[in-house]
Amino acid sequence: MPRWLRTLSHLAPVVAFVSLVSIAGLWLFRATVPLDALRAAGNEIGNYLQTVGGIYAVLLAFVVYVVWGQFNEARGYLDREATALVDLHRTASALPSRSRVAIQDGLRAYVDAVLRDEWPAMAEQDELTIDRVGALLDHVWLAVHACRPVNDCQHTVYGEVLSRFNQLTDLRTSRLSAARARIPVAMTILLYTGALLTVGSVYLLVFDQFWLHAIVTAALAGAIAHILFLIRDLDDAFAGDWQIARSPFERALKHFERTAHIADADAISPGG
């Protein structure tokens, strides 16, 4: 199923349900509170709604900006980590054969584990699995540490491998930090409380026709529900409908496999 269609299938019921609930609440409110009492305080109610709506609009805009920034930051870390993996894998090709095989096999095992195990673990905050996958990089480090360059060229390459490995571990740490980042609970409570207050405040407006009042209320409630759905989805960059794509790591794995095939072909060639 295309991503946009999957998102729509999850979003539409939420918006429809919230809109219907807001209309039901409006019907109960109008059945309880006489319109004449609200009409007499029309100016005060208008000023109040303008203040409440303005404050909540600023809050929503701020939170959307924050979660969208965090989402893009996490995506950037993932892309750079995948690039660092490819660079390290390629650079290690110039090391002695034993070290090269150990490093490249370790990187391949790490990418497999990230795609298979760590991705769902990041969504579920499963620190045990995350630590277990991270331990695979420790094996790569042991292979790097055990390498013994035999000439000046390999000494230069070895220095590059050390630098790129350190860069890789830094990017992994940044990616995991981005995966753990969440909107504080107090902010979440404020968002949903503000939504209730804003939609409930529309009940105070005076409309002689119920259907017109219901349309205004449902439209506002649906729009706020849509924004809150977006915030919740973007707040977890590695889960939900718009989670960050795994394609950078999948491309890195394909690069590893392609490189291995080329190395095998060179090994069996007459000049290999």
C-alpha positions as CSV (number, residue, x, y, z in Angstrom):
1,M,0.0,0.0,0.0
2,P,1.4,3.4,-0.9
3,R,2.5,5.5,2.1
4,W,0.0,8.3,1.4
5,L,-2.9,5.9,1.2
6,R,-1.9,4.2,4.4
7,T,-1.6,7.5,6.2
8,L,-5.0,8.6,4.8
9,S,-6.6,5.3,6.0
10,H,-5.3,6.1,9.6
11,L,-5.9,9.8,9.5
12,A,-9.4,10.0,8.1
13,P,-11.1,7.9,10.9
14,V,-9.4,10.0,13.6
15,V,-10.5,13.3,12.0
16,A,-14.1,12.0,11.3
17,F,-14.4,10.7,14.9
18,V,-13.2,13.9,16.5
19,S,-15.5,16.0,14.3
20,L,-18.5,13.9,15.2
21,V,-17.7,14.0,18.9
22,S,-17.4,17.8,18.7
23,I,-20.8,18.0,17.1
24,A,-22.3,15.8,19.8
25,G,-20.8,18.0,22.5
26,L,-22.2,21.1,20.7
27,W,-25.7,19.6,20.7
28,L,-25.5,18.9,24.4
29,F,-24.2,22.4,25.1
30,R,-26.9,24.1,23.1
31,A,-29.5,22.0,24.7
32,T,-28.3,23.2,28.1
33,V,-27.3,26.8,27.7
34,P,-29.8,29.3,26.2
35,L,-28.6,31.4,23.2
36,D,-29.9,34.6,24.7
37,A,-27.4,34.4,27.6
38,L,-24.5,34.0,25.1
39,R,-25.8,36.7,22.8
40,A,-25.7,39.2,25.6
41,A,-21.9,38.6,26.1
42,G,-21.0,38.4,22.4
43,N,-18.2,41.0,22.5
44,E,-16.5,39.5,25.5
45,I,-16.8,36.0,24.0
46,G,-15.3,37.2,20.8
47,N,-12.3,38.8,22.6
48,Y,-11.8,35.6,24.6
49,L,-11.9,33.4,21.5
50,Q,-9.4,35.6,19.7
51,T,-7.0,35.3,22.6
52,V,-7.4,31.6,23.2
53,G,-7.2,30.8,19.5
54,G,-4.1,32.9,18.9
55,I,-2.2,31.4,21.9
56,Y,-3.1,27.8,20.8
57,A,-2.2,28.5,17.1
58,V,1.2,29.8,18.2
59,L,1.7,26.6,20.3
60,L,0.8,24.3,17.5
61,A,3.0,26.1,15.1
62,F,5.9,25.9,17.5
63,V,5.5,22.2,18.2
64,V,5.1,21.3,14.5
65,Y,8.3,23.2,13.7
66,V,10.2,21.4,16.5
67,V,9.0,17.9,15.6
68,W,9.6,18.5,11.9
69,G,13.1,19.7,12.6
70,Q,13.8,16.7,14.8
71,F,12.5,14.4,12.1
72,N,14.7,15.9,9.4
73,E,17.7,15.8,11.8
74,A,17.2,12.1,12.4
75,R,16.9,11.5,8.7
76,G,20.1,13.4,8.1
77,Y,22.0,11.3,10.7
78,L,20.7,8.1,9.1
79,D,21.9,9.2,5.6
80,R,25.3,10.2,6.9
81,E,25.7,7.0,8.9
82,A,24.9,4.9,5.8
83,T,27.4,6.9,3.8
84,A,30.0,6.4,6.6
85,L,29.4,2.7,6.4
86,V,30.0,2.6,2.7
87,D,33.1,4.7,3.0
88,L,34.5,2.6,5.7
89,H,33.8,-0.6,3.8
90,R,35.4,0.8,0.7
91,T,38.5,2.2,2.5
92,A,39.1,-1.1,4.4
93,S,39.5,-2.8,1.0
94,A,43.1,-1.6,0.9
95,L,44.1,-3.3,4.2
96,P,45.7,-6.7,4.6
97,S,43.3,-9.5,3.5
98,R,42.6,-10.9,6.9
99,S,41.7,-7.5,8.4
100,R,39.8,-6.5,5.4
101,V,37.5,-9.6,5.5
102,A,37.0,-9.2,9.3
103,I,36.0,-5.5,9.0
104,Q,33.8,-5.9,6.0
105,D,32.0,-8.9,7.4
106,G,31.5,-7.1,10.6
107,L,30.0,-4.1,8.9
108,R,27.7,-6.3,6.8
109,A,26.5,-8.0,10.0
110,Y,25.9,-4.6,11.6
111,V,23.8,-3.3,8.8
112,D,21.8,-6.6,8.7
113,A,21.1,-6.2,12.5
114,V,20.1,-2.6,12.2
115,L,17.5,-3.3,9.5
116,R,16.2,-6.5,11.1
117,D,16.4,-5.8,14.8
118,E,17.4,-2.3,15.7
119,W,14.7,-0.5,13.6
120,P,11.8,-1.9,15.6
121,A,13.8,-1.6,18.8
122,M,14.2,2.2,18.2
123,A,10.4,2.5,17.9
124,E,9.8,0.5,21.1
125,Q,12.7,2.0,23.1
126,D,14.2,-1.5,23.5
127,E,17.6,-0.6,24.9
128,L,18.7,-4.2,25.3
129,T,18.4,-4.9,21.5
130,I,20.0,-1.5,20.7
131,D,23.0,-2.4,22.9
132,R,23.2,-5.9,21.4
133,V,23.3,-4.4,17.9
134,G,25.9,-1.8,19.0
135,A,28.1,-4.6,20.2
136,L,28.6,-5.6,16.6
137,L,30.5,-2.4,16.0
138,D,32.8,-3.4,18.9
139,H,33.7,-6.5,17.0
140,V,34.5,-4.3,14.0
141,W,36.7,-2.2,16.3
142,L,38.6,-5.3,17.5
143,A,39.2,-6.2,13.8
144,V,40.5,-2.7,13.2
145,H,42.7,-2.7,16.3
146,A,44.2,-6.1,15.3
147,C,45.2,-4.9,11.9
148,R,48.9,-4.7,11.2
149,P,49.8,-2.6,8.1
150,V,52.8,-3.8,6.2
151,N,53.7,-0.8,4.1
152,D,53.4,3.0,3.9
153,C,50.2,2.8,1.8
154,Q,48.5,0.6,4.3
155,H,49.6,2.7,7.2
156,T,47.9,5.7,5.5
157,V,44.8,3.7,4.8
158,Y,44.7,2.4,8.3
159,G,44.6,6.0,9.6
160,E,41.7,6.7,7.3
161,V,39.9,3.6,8.6
162,L,40.3,4.7,12.2
163,S,39.0,8.2,11.4
164,R,36.0,6.8,9.5
165,F,35.2,4.3,12.2
166,N,35.1,7.1,14.8
167,Q,32.9,9.1,12.6
168,L,30.6,6.1,12.2
169,T,30.2,5.6,15.9
170,D,29.5,9.3,16.4
171,L,26.8,9.2,13.8
172,R,25.2,6.1,15.4
173,T,25.1,7.9,18.7
174,S,23.4,10.9,17.1
175,R,20.9,8.7,15.3
176,L,20.0,6.9,18.6
177,S,19.7,10.2,20.4
178,A,17.3,11.5,17.7
179,A,15.3,8.2,18.0
180,R,14.9,8.7,21.7
181,A,13.8,12.4,21.5
182,R,10.2,12.9,22.3
183,I,7.9,15.8,23.2
184,P,7.8,16.2,27.0
185,V,4.7,14.8,28.7
186,A,3.8,18.2,30.0
187,M,3.8,19.6,26.5
188,T,1.6,16.7,25.3
189,I,-0.9,17.4,28.1
190,L,-0.8,21.1,27.1
191,L,-1.5,20.3,23.5
192,Y,-4.5,18.1,24.1
193,T,-5.9,20.3,26.9
194,G,-5.5,23.3,24.6
195,A,-7.4,21.4,21.9
196,L,-10.3,20.7,24.2
197,L,-10.4,24.3,25.4
198,T,-10.2,25.8,21.9
199,V,-12.9,23.5,20.4
200,G,-15.1,23.9,23.5
201,S,-14.8,27.7,23.3
202,V,-16.4,27.7,19.9
203,Y,-19.5,26.4,21.6
204,L,-19.9,29.9,23.1
205,L,-20.4,31.5,19.7
206,V,-24.0,32.4,18.8
207,F,-25.4,30.8,15.7
208,D,-29.2,30.8,15.2
209,Q,-28.8,27.8,12.9
210,F,-27.4,24.6,14.5
211,W,-26.2,23.2,11.2
212,L,-24.0,26.2,10.6
213,H,-22.6,26.1,14.1
214,A,-21.9,22.4,13.7
215,I,-20.0,22.9,10.5
216,V,-17.7,25.6,12.1
217,T,-17.1,23.4,15.2
218,A,-16.5,20.2,13.2
219,A,-14.1,22.0,10.8
220,L,-12.0,23.4,13.6
221,A,-12.0,20.1,15.6
222,G,-11.0,18.2,12.5
223,A,-8.2,20.6,11.6
224,I,-6.8,20.4,15.1
225,A,-7.1,16.6,15.1
226,H,-5.2,16.5,11.8
227,I,-2.3,18.6,13.2
228,L,-2.1,16.6,16.4
229,F,-2.0,13.4,14.4
230,L,0.9,14.9,12.4
231,I,2.7,15.9,15.5
232,R,2.4,12.5,17.1
233,D,3.5,10.7,13.9
234,L,6.6,12.9,13.3
235,D,7.5,12.8,17.0
236,D,8.5,9.1,16.5
237,A,10.8,9.3,13.5
238,F,11.3,5.5,13.3
239,A,7.7,4.4,13.6
240,G,4.3,5.5,12.5
241,D,3.0,6.3,9.0
242,W,5.8,8.7,8.0
243,Q,8.7,7.0,9.6
244,I,12.2,7.5,8.1
245,A,12.8,5.2,5.2
246,R,15.3,2.4,5.6
247,S,16.6,2.9,2.0
248,P,20.0,4.4,2.9
249,F,21.0,1.3,4.9
250,E,19.5,-1.0,2.3
251,R,21.6,0.8,-0.4
252,A,24.6,0.3,1.8
253,L,23.9,-3.4,2.1
254,K,23.6,-3.7,-1.7
255,H,26.9,-1.9,-2.1
256,F,28.5,-4.4,0.3
257,E,27.1,-7.3,-1.7
258,R,28.2,-5.8,-5.0
259,T,31.7,-5.2,-3.7
260,A,31.9,-8.8,-2.5
261,H,30.9,-10.1,-6.0
262,I,33.6,-7.9,-7.6
263,A,36.2,-9.1,-5.1
264,D,35.2,-12.7,-5.8
265,A,35.4,-12.2,-9.5
266,D,38.9,-10.7,-9.2
267,A,40.1,-13.5,-7.0
268,I,39.1,-16.2,-9.6
269,S,40.3,-14.3,-12.7
270,P,43.5,-15.5,-14.4
271,G,45.4,-12.4,-13.2
272,G,43.9,-12.6,-9.6
